[in-house]
């Protein structure tokens, strides 16, 4: 039962977030062979000034060995 969480800065429209969730769910179903009833997607908006503490350190830096797609931005510019 895959559940995908997307953390992003505020400012994207509900339509954009819904389209992204739909695309993610579609790819999860296709690639991992799950039915639609098994996949869920959530969007969590995180303010840019909170990104380092609420996202980067706990979800990226502390889980670097588990990342399948690493970020390309400079953490010092956050």
C-alpha angles and dihedrals in degrees: 000000000000118000115187122199119199115196114196143157116268119261106074116117124247087246091055092048092048091050091049092049090050092050093047092048091048092052093046090052093046099043100036097033098236126147121244091254090063100054128079132175130194132187120216117190114211122186114243092241089056097045097094095053101032101038117007100050100039101032105029112020095038093044099039092132091056098050115110091185115034121202120253099206126104109251089209089066094059 
